[in-house]
Amino acid sequence: MRDFAALHRTGDPLVLPNVWDVASARGLVDAGFPALGTTSLGVAAAHGLPDGVRAADAHTLRLTRSLVTLPVDITVDIETGSVDAAVAVAQAGAVGVNMEDAMGPAQAHATLIRSVKREVPHLFVNARTDTHWQRRGDLTETLRRVRHYADAGADGVFVPGLAEPADIAAVVAAVDVPVNVLFLPGRHTVAALTELGVRRISTGSLLFRAALAASVEAALAVRDGHPVRGNLPSYAQVNSAPGAP
């Protein structure tokens, strides 16, 4: 975990793209990213499953076993998680996990964090709280939860949906561990988040959703006689397994 943890730097945060298959991961390895995460939405949706209910656990584990052959650190979104799920991805070679509280009892999530750290102490546990995810947000509750999770042994805390600079600064000030923010197009820049002290910036499902939109856009362009964007990876490039060690 030491090398992965060292990527979470004040003033030079880890920009963490989130992938849903080996092809997307290989492209990002070639682009020079030193670490990748998985996106639970991307993995679940790619298999026709719902996100957030651990329906894709088996697919996530299989993907992890493939991703860890790449020459980068891999951290895995195990949704609300369990000790067994964390141990399984750690044994597969992942260096970290993302575990969300889905706004259940904070004590229960803290207990899970302690249990995971006891079983796999080398695993970087990024403890997510959903106080701002698909909700209006409650900063007081956010601060209470991130402190609780850091005290329980979390190596980092994650508050997706956090947007206001003052709120981000308050979370950064509340804990000593790295704060992870989900990149929100139109609301965030890497430079601004860096100034606020954020040490990890995730793309979440953004890349997956962008890929879906680009696929539909290309199909419509073919059908309607419009130009298809250039600079696409060639068949040979994709088939040659770029980024493989």
PLY file of the C-alpha trace (Angstrom):
ply
format ascii 1.0
element vertex 245
property float x
property float y
property float z
element edge 244
property int vertex1
property int vertex2
end_header
0.00 0.00 0.00
2.94 2.34 0.61
3.49 3.17 -3.06
-0.23 3.64 -3.75
-0.70 5.72 -0.62
2.21 7.90 -1.70
0.30 8.88 -4.83
-2.15 10.81 -2.62
-0.15 14.02 -2.40
-1.08 17.48 -1.19
-0.42 19.86 -4.06
-0.21 17.03 -6.61
-3.32 14.88 -6.20
-3.91 11.46 -7.69
-6.24 11.79 -10.68
-7.88 8.37 -10.71
-9.78 7.26 -13.83
-12.39 4.57 -13.22
-12.65 1.67 -15.67
-15.18 -1.05 -16.42
-13.20 -3.51 -18.54
-9.68 -4.39 -19.60
-9.84 -2.42 -22.86
-10.70 0.85 -21.12
-7.94 0.17 -18.57
-5.29 -0.52 -21.21
-6.03 2.73 -22.99
-5.58 4.66 -19.74
-2.37 2.81 -18.93
-1.03 3.90 -22.31
-2.11 7.46 -21.50
0.23 7.39 -18.50
-2.05 7.09 -15.48
-0.21 5.38 -12.58
-3.32 3.94 -10.94
-6.84 2.99 -11.94
-10.06 2.34 -10.07
-13.12 0.42 -11.13
-16.56 1.99 -11.51
-19.31 -0.07 -9.95
-21.92 1.48 -12.24
-19.85 0.67 -15.32
-19.18 -2.92 -14.30
-22.80 -3.54 -13.30
-24.39 -1.82 -16.30
-22.04 -3.57 -18.74
-23.48 -6.86 -17.47
-27.10 -5.69 -17.42
-27.18 -5.45 -13.63
-28.19 -2.67 -11.22
-25.56 -0.70 -9.34
-25.45 -0.28 -5.58
-26.86 -3.66 -4.55
-23.72 -5.78 -4.98
-25.28 -7.64 -7.90
-21.98 -7.52 -9.82
-19.60 -8.78 -7.11
-18.54 -11.84 -9.11
-17.95 -9.77 -12.25
-15.95 -7.24 -10.24
-13.70 -9.94 -8.84
-13.10 -11.45 -12.28
-12.29 -8.03 -13.67
-9.89 -7.38 -10.79
-7.96 -10.56 -11.60
-7.50 -9.31 -15.15
-6.68 -5.69 -14.28
-3.93 -6.55 -11.83
-1.84 -7.95 -14.71
-1.43 -4.36 -15.92
1.60 -2.32 -14.75
-0.41 0.07 -12.54
-2.02 0.06 -9.11
-5.64 -1.11 -9.07
-8.24 -0.08 -6.50
-11.68 -1.66 -6.60
-15.15 -0.29 -5.90
-16.86 -2.98 -3.82
-19.98 -0.83 -3.19
-21.15 -1.23 0.44
-18.62 -4.00 0.74
-17.90 -6.81 3.14
-14.83 -8.30 4.75
-15.00 -11.25 2.35
-15.20 -8.99 -0.70
-12.28 -6.87 0.47
-10.14 -9.92 1.23
-10.99 -11.45 -2.15
-9.89 -8.44 -4.20
-6.80 -8.02 -2.02
-5.84 -11.64 -2.62
-6.40 -11.04 -6.34
-3.81 -8.24 -6.22
-5.74 -5.01 -5.72
-4.03 -2.38 -3.58
-7.20 -0.65 -2.42
-10.96 -0.71 -2.10
-13.71 1.86 -2.10
-16.48 1.09 0.40
-19.62 3.22 0.62
-21.92 3.73 3.58
-25.03 4.42 1.41
-26.02 6.53 4.45
-26.59 3.55 6.67
-25.54 3.77 10.33
-22.09 5.34 10.60
-21.13 2.95 13.39
-21.82 -0.06 11.17
-19.58 1.31 8.44
-16.85 2.11 10.95
-17.05 -1.46 12.25
-16.65 -2.77 8.70
-13.62 -0.54 8.16
-11.99 -1.87 11.33
-12.71 -5.45 10.33
-11.26 -5.02 6.85
-8.12 -3.32 8.19
-7.70 -6.13 10.70
-7.91 -8.81 7.98
-5.94 -7.01 5.24
-3.98 -4.21 6.91
-2.01 -3.45 3.74
-5.19 -2.64 1.75
-5.91 1.07 1.20
-9.49 1.54 2.43
-11.20 4.56 0.90
-14.29 5.13 3.04
-17.10 6.76 1.12
-20.01 8.59 2.67
-23.13 9.28 0.63
-24.25 12.42 2.43
-23.99 14.39 -0.83
-24.65 11.64 -3.36
-28.12 11.92 -4.89
-28.98 14.06 -1.87
-28.92 17.79 -1.17
-26.03 17.34 1.23
-25.52 17.79 4.94
-22.07 19.14 5.79
-22.45 18.61 9.54
-23.30 14.95 9.01
-20.50 14.65 6.45
-17.90 15.92 8.90
-19.16 13.62 11.62
-18.96 10.60 9.34
-15.56 11.26 7.77
-14.02 11.80 11.22
-15.63 8.59 12.43
-14.31 6.61 9.48
-10.82 8.07 9.74
-10.76 7.21 13.45
-11.82 3.65 12.53
-8.69 3.26 10.40
-9.76 4.36 6.91
-6.77 5.37 4.80
-8.82 7.95 2.91
-12.33 9.38 2.84
-14.52 9.98 -0.20
-17.49 12.34 -0.48
-18.99 12.07 -3.98
-21.23 14.96 -4.94
-19.33 17.46 -2.81
-19.17 20.59 -4.94
-18.90 23.85 -2.98
-15.29 24.99 -2.34
-16.03 25.90 1.28
-17.52 22.47 1.93
-14.55 20.72 0.34
-12.14 22.82 2.40
-14.06 21.95 5.57
-13.79 18.21 4.89
-10.07 18.50 4.12
-9.57 20.36 7.41
-11.59 17.81 9.37
-9.34 14.77 8.82
-5.67 13.98 8.46
-6.20 11.29 5.83
-6.46 12.06 2.08
-9.80 13.43 0.90
-11.19 12.05 -2.37
-13.62 14.13 -4.44
-15.63 12.98 -7.45
-14.86 15.21 -10.43
-17.97 17.11 -11.51
-17.69 18.59 -15.03
-18.58 22.27 -15.00
-18.16 22.49 -11.23
-14.57 21.37 -10.67
-11.13 21.79 -12.12
-8.11 19.79 -11.02
-6.28 23.03 -10.28
-9.04 24.32 -7.99
-9.36 21.02 -6.13
-5.60 20.94 -5.70
-5.69 24.39 -4.12
-8.34 23.17 -1.68
-6.08 20.36 -0.50
-7.84 17.44 -2.17
-5.44 14.53 -2.60
-7.48 12.22 -4.84
-9.82 13.08 -7.72
-11.94 10.26 -9.16
-13.88 10.18 -12.40
-16.44 7.65 -11.13
-18.86 6.63 -13.88
-18.00 9.68 -16.02
-15.79 7.82 -18.50
-18.27 4.97 -18.87
-21.13 7.36 -19.52
-18.98 9.35 -21.96
-18.18 6.13 -23.83
-21.88 5.28 -24.07
-22.64 8.73 -25.43
-19.79 8.52 -27.95
-21.00 5.12 -29.18
-24.50 6.43 -29.84
-23.08 9.57 -31.43
-20.94 7.50 -33.84
-23.86 5.25 -34.78
-26.08 8.26 -35.48
-23.33 9.87 -37.55
-23.10 6.74 -39.72
-26.86 6.51 -40.12
-27.39 10.21 -40.84
-24.37 10.79 -43.08
-22.39 12.98 -40.69
-18.64 12.76 -40.15
-17.45 10.29 -37.56
-14.83 11.75 -35.26
-11.26 10.97 -36.19
-8.29 9.85 -34.10
-9.98 6.65 -33.01
-7.82 3.71 -31.92
-7.34 1.37 -34.85
-8.39 -2.26 -34.88
-4.72 -3.27 -34.79
-3.99 -1.01 -31.82
-6.84 -2.44 -29.77
-6.12 -6.02 -30.82
-2.44 -5.73 -29.89
-3.35 -5.40 -26.21
-1.83 -1.94 -25.62
-0.70 -1.36 -22.07
-0.12 -5.05 -21.35
3.06 -5.71 -19.40
0 1
1 2
2 3
3 4
4 5
5 6
6 7
7 8
8 9
9 10
10 11
11 12
12 13
13 14
14 15
15 16
16 17
17 18
18 19
19 20
20 21
21 22
22 23
23 24
24 25
25 26
26 27
27 28
28 29
29 30
30 31
31 32
32 33
33 34
34 35
35 36
36 37
37 38
38 39
39 40
40 41
41 42
42 43
43 44
44 45
45 46
46 47
47 48
48 49
49 50
50 51
51 52
52 53
53 54
54 55
55 56
56 57
57 58
58 59
59 60
60 61
61 62
62 63
63 64
64 65
65 66
66 67
67 68
68 69
69 70
70 71
71 72
72 73
73 74
74 75
75 76
76 77
77 78
78 79
79 80
80 81
81 82
82 83
83 84
84 85
85 86
86 87
87 88
88 89
89 90
90 91
91 92
92 93
93 94
94 95
95 96
96 97
97 98
98 99
99 100
100 101
101 102
102 103
103 104
104 105
105 106
106 107
107 108
108 109
109 110
110 111
111 112
112 113
113 114
114 115
115 116
116 117
117 118
118 119
119 120
120 121
121 122
122 123
123 124
124 125
125 126
126 127
127 128
128 129
129 130
130 131
131 132
132 133
133 134
134 135
135 136
136 137
137 138
138 139
139 140
140 141
141 142
142 143
143 144
144 145
145 146
146 147
147 148
148 149
149 150
150 151
151 152
152 153
153 154
154 155
155 156
156 157
157 158
158 159
159 160
160 161
161 162
162 163
163 164
164 165
165 166
166 167
167 168
168 169
169 170
170 171
171 172
172 173
173 174
174 175
175 176
176 177
177 178
178 179
179 180
180 181
181 182
182 183
183 184
184 185
185 186
186 187
187 188
188 189
189 190
190 191
191 192
192 193
193 194
194 195
195 196
196 197
197 198
198 199
199 200
200 201
201 202
202 203
203 204
204 205
205 206
206 207
207 208
208 209
209 210
210 211
211 212
212 213
213 214
214 215
215 216
216 217
217 218
218 219
219 220
220 221
221 222
222 223
223 224
224 225
225 226
226 227
227 228
228 229
229 230
230 231
231 232
232 233
233 234
234 235
235 236
236 237
237 238
238 239
239 240
240 241
241 242
242 243
243 244
